[in-house]
Amino acid sequence: GPCYIGENCVIGPNCYIRPYSSIQNNVRIGNAVEVKNSIIMSGTNICHLSYVGDSIIGEECNLGAGTLVANLRVDDDEVRIEIKNKLTKSGRKKFGCLMGDHVKTGINVSIMPGRSIYPDAYVEAGSVVRNTIYSE
């Protein structure tokens, strides 16, 4: 399907880059990563065994091994996003996360649908992101 992969990218073995994904320049994607309908900005690293669906990932982020971005609510309701400290319906059944530039996640991080992570934030290993994460 249609997708874009920029210059100087490294796509590891057993990856699945699904349609309508845009991977900008100098991105590194590790072994067995799936990217679906997402925008991955320049200089970002997505380590092995990760999933990013229906998301926008900023520049020079580092997603630790096993980082999973959920994009579908268990109850099949539309995903809600936080705008000005209020949860608002997105109008979409599938929506992953909005991740600012220079974000780092530790290994085995799970990000719930519709969450935002502000630029320069760090998410500790093993965390479940249920709310907006602000930078320090």
Secondary structure as GFF3:
##gff-version 3
##sequence-region A 1 136
A	DSSP	beta_strand	4	5	.	.	.	ID=ss1
A	DSSP	beta_strand	10	11	.	.	.	ID=ss2
A	DSSP	beta_strand	16	17	.	.	.	ID=ss3
A	DSSP	beta_strand	22	23	.	.	.	ID=ss4
A	DSSP	beta_strand	28	29	.	.	.	ID=ss5
A	DSSP	beta_strand	34	36	.	.	.	ID=ss6
A	DSSP	beta_strand	39	40	.	.	.	ID=ss7
A	DSSP	beta_strand	45	46	.	.	.	ID=ss8
A	DSSP	beta_strand	51	53	.	.	.	ID=ss9
A	DSSP	beta_strand	56	57	.	.	.	ID=ss10
A	DSSP	beta_strand	62	63	.	.	.	ID=ss11
A	DSSP	beta_strand	68	69	.	.	.	ID=ss12
A	DSSP	beta_strand	80	83	.	.	.	ID=ss13
A	DSSP	beta_strand	86	89	.	.	.	ID=ss14
A	DSSP	beta_strand	97	99	.	.	.	ID=ss15
A	DSSP	beta_strand	104	105	.	.	.	ID=ss16
A	DSSP	beta_strand	110	111	.	.	.	ID=ss17
A	DSSP	beta_strand	115	117	.	.	.	ID=ss18
A	DSSP	beta_strand	122	123	.	.	.	ID=ss19
A	DSSP	beta_strand	128	129	.	.	.	ID=ss20
###
